[in-house]
Amino acid sequence: MVIGPIVKLFRHGDRTTDLRTIYPKDPHRNETYYPYGYGELTNEGKQREFKLGKKFRERYDNFLGKIYTPDLLEAFSSDVNRTKASLQLVLAGLFPPVEEQIWETGLNWQPIPFSTLPLDQDPIFWGTACSNFQKLYSELVQSPKVVRELEQHAKILEYISEHSGVQVRSYVDLFFLYVCLETEHQYGLTLPEWTKKVFPQPLQEFAIKSYGLLTSTTELRRFTSGTLLKNIIHSSTGKISGDLLPKNRKLFLYSGHELNIAYMLHVLDVFEPHIPPYGSYILFELHKIDDVAGFKIFYQDYRSSEPKLLKLPACDELCPLDQFTLLFEEYIPQNDICKSKKN
């Protein structure tokens, strides 16, 4: 039986190319993506996220009830337009106004507040933007092991650098290039001839390796997923103890990026090599079965119609809350990772 709260971490919808990923020799660098703009949701992306909210309504209709009240949910987004818009669309599909909540005839929507933080102060979605993380990451990419691994691909990296103008220093540089080419391709732009040798492969493979690089140490995992894990554990233990406020809180929504999905899957040790697609999500459901409170964790990557129940390597499909906490306590930051040197 689901006793809540439910935590949903999801990726935004289909989008245009982000300005920061455009590479030096990109022939489409003057494309404006009118009327959307750079890095914004397309109509397909808007439809995807709205349908995601409606699907979530179907799954938890009885548990949530029809009426939205402010104490029922808390919603968070990264400080990026596409994630904020995606969250609004999910909320629109999840909580259409009913009865006295209908405030404008013909408008099947109601305003629902959410929270966000500036990128460099956001430990949930953008721990990687914190200065403390950047120092650790810089040390990592300059380490002999990582340098040697990149050197194994020297010939293809030289080809990529020559044609794209990107000075490749790590898999993360290749990730940004892959994302740029992928979004341009999806938008219908013709990719230059040289990309046929590297796109989608091996660029996609390199992009996927960046997830592993950014979660390769305990300290890095505290930055990439630690604060969200801390929030999940705190709200769930609060529900069990009766200390969760408001007491009627049943749902936490986190609107983020495919990086956030991949990081969490890595930290949970259930990552399978792939790029989490638009609208993919991870669900943490708090259940109570035979007096044992624990998590059932689901992942939806759209390889099947319904989200897949995950089994953590060191836990059962129902992972008791106490056991889950012990398994991941080393990744839980003790302080605000974006402000404190002690994480």
N, C-alpha and C positions, 0 to 999 in steps of 0.2 A: 504494500500500500504506500502510495506517495504521500508523505507528510509535509514535504516542502522544507525549505524553499528550493525552487528549481533555478538553476543558473544556466544561462544560454550565452555562449560566446559564438558570434557569427561573423562571417565575412560580408563586406559590402557587395553591391550588385555590379553588373557589367559597367565599364567606364571607358572614358577616352584616355589618351596618353597623358601621363603626368609630366609637367614641364621639366621637373628635375631629372627625369630619366632620359631625356633626349640626348643623343650622343653627338659628338662634334661634327661628324660627317653625315648626319642624318639628312637625306634629301627631302624629308617632310618637316623639317624644323620650322617652316613658315606656315604650316597648317594651323588654322585657328580653332577647328572643331566647333564652329558655329552651328547651332546656338548654345551648345553645351558648355564649351570652354575646356581648358586643360584639367585632366584628372577628375572630371565630373561624371555622374551617372548618366548613362544613355537611357532612352525609353525602355530598352530591353532590361536594363539594370533596375529601373524603377518597378517594372512589372514583376521582376523576379523577387524583389524584397517585399513587395505588397503581398504576393502569393505566399511568401514565407510566413508572414504574419497570419494569414488566413489558415495555413497549414498548422501553425502552432495553436491557433484557436481550436481547430478540430481535435488536436491531440489532448489538450488540457481544458476543454470546455467545462466539464463538470467540476474540475479542481479549482479553476479560477472564478467561475461564475460569470454571468453576462455583464455585470455592472462594473465599470472602472471606478475605483476610488483611489485617492493619492497614497493611502497606506498599503495598497495591494502590491505595488511594484516599485523598484528603483531601477532606473535606466542610465547607462553610461555610454559615451561615445568618445572615440579619439577626436582630437581637434582638427579634423579634416572634413571638408565639405561632403565628400562622398559617403563617409561613415555616418555623419550627422543626418544626411538625407535618408540613408538606408534605415537608420533607426526610426525616423519619423514614419517611413513607409511600413515597416514591420509593426509599429504601434497602431497605425491606421487599420491594417488588416486584422490585428489582434483584438482591438477594442473599438469597434464602430459604436457610435452613440446609440443608445436604446432608451425608449420611454422618455422620461423628463430630461435626459441628457441631449436630446435632439434640439439643437439651438438654431438651426437654419434649415428650412425646408429644402430638400433636394441635395443637401451636402452631408454625405454619410461619413463624417469625420469630426473628431473632437481634439482639441489641443491637449497634449500630455507632456509634461516637463521631463527633461533629462539633464544630466550633468556632464561637464567636460572640463579638462584642464589644459593649459598651454603645453605644447609638445615637450619642452625642456623641463617641465615640472610634473609630468605624467608618468608615474611608476607602473601603471596598469598596462597601457598599450605601448608606451614609448620609453621603457626603461633603457633601451639602447641609445636614446638621445641624451641621457644624463652624462655629465662630464666624467663621473666615476667609471661608467661603463666604457666610455671612449678610451680611457687610459688602458684598461684591461684588454680591450679589443686591439688596440695598437700594438701592445706587447705580444699578443697572440699571433697576429698576421706576420710579425717579424721574427717569430720563433723559427729555429732551424727545421723543425718537423713540417710546419705549414709551408715554408719556403720550398723545401725539397719536394713536397707533394705537387705544388704548382709547377715546378720546374719539369716534372714528368710530362707536362702538357705544353712544353715550350713552343713547339712548332705550330700548333693550332692557335695558341695564344698570340704568337707573333702575327699570324694571319689575321686574327680578329682585331688586334691593335692597329695594324696597317690600314685596314679597310674601314674601321669604325672611328678611329681616332681616340679610342679609350685606352688609357694607360692602365693595364690590368695589374692590380696589386694583390687582389684576393678574389675569392669566389663571389663576394658581395658585389664587386664591380661587374662581374658577369651576370649576376642576378638582375641588376638594374638594366643592363643591355637586353637581356632576354625579355623582361617585362615590357620594355619599350617596343620591341619588335612584335611581341604577342598582341599588345593592345592596338598597334597600327594595323596588323594583319586582321584582327577581329573587326576593326572599323571599316575595312575594305580598301585600305591603301596598299599599293603595290610595293613590296619590299625589293630593295636593290638586289641585283644578280648575285653579288658575293655572299649574301646570307644563305643561299641554298646549300652551301657547304657546311654551315654551322647551325642553322635553324630549321626545325626546332631542336634537333640534336647536333652536337653535344651541348649546346647552350643550356637547354633545359636541365640536363644532368648536372651541369656546373651550378646552376641556380639552386637546385635541390640540395647540393652539398653545402650551400651557404647556411641553410637551417642548422645542419649538424655542427658547423664551425661556430655559430653564434650560441650554441647550447652545449659546448664541449667541456665545460668545467662547472663545478658547483657554483662558483661565484657568478659566472655568466648566467646561469639558470635563475639565480635570484633576481637578476635584472630583467630577464625576458618573461618569466612567468611567476616569479615568487610572490609578488604583491597580489595578483589575482588568486593564486592558491590560498594565500593568507585570508583574503576576503571570503572565499568559499568555505573554508574551514571555520572561520569565525561566525559566519551567519548560520551555519549548520549546527555547530555546538550551541549557539544561542537559542536556536529553535528547540533543541532537546532539553536544555536547561530552563527554558521559559524566559530567558533574558533578551531574546531578540526583540528589538523595537523598530517600528511598530509591531505589535504581536500578530497582526493580520498579514504581515509581509509574506508573500508566496512566490515572488518572482524577481530575479535579477537579470537584466539584459545588458550585454556588453557588445557594442557594435565596433568591430575592429577590422583587421586586415588579415590576409592569408598568412602573413608572418606570425601573427598571434596564434592562429590555429596550429601552424606547424611547430612553433615553439612549445605549445602545451602538449601536443602529441609526443614530441621528443622527451619532454620532462616526464611524462607519464610512461615513457618507454614503450609506446605502441605505434610509433611512426613507421609508416611504409612509404618508400620513396615516391613522391608525387608532389604536384603543386595543388594545394587546396583550392578547389574551384570557387567561382563566384557563388555566394549564398551558402557555402558550406558552414557547418556548425558543430559544436560540441555541446552536449547536454550533460549536466550533473543533476541527477534526480536524487533527492534524499528519501529513502524508503525506510519502513520499519517492518521487518519480517521476523516472526517468532521472537519478538521483544529485542531484536538486534537492529539498531539504526545504522544505516550505511548508504554508500553511493552505488547507484547504477549509472554508468557513464556510456553515453551513446555518441556516435560520430556519423554525420551525414555528408558523404562526398558524391552522392548521386550515382554511385555504381549500382544501387538498388533503390527501389521506391521508398523504403523506410530506412531510418537511421539504424546503423549497426551497433549492437550491444558489444562494448569492448570488455575484454578481460585483461586486467593488468597482470604482468608477469608474476608478481609476488602476492596476488590477491585473488579472491573468487569474483565471480560476476557481480555479486553483491559484496562490495568491499566495506567492511565495518569501519565506521567513522574513526574509531580509536586507532585501528590498524593503518588506515589511510594517512592519518596525521603523523604517525611514526615513520611511515615510508617516505614522506616528503618533507619532514621537518627541517632537514638540512638546507632546503631551498627557500625556506621562509625567512625573509629579511626581518631583523629586529627593529630597524628604524626605517625612515623614509629614505630609500636608496638614492633618490635624486638630490637629497640635501645633506646626507650624512656620509662620512667616509667609512663608518662602521656599518657594514651591511650583513 
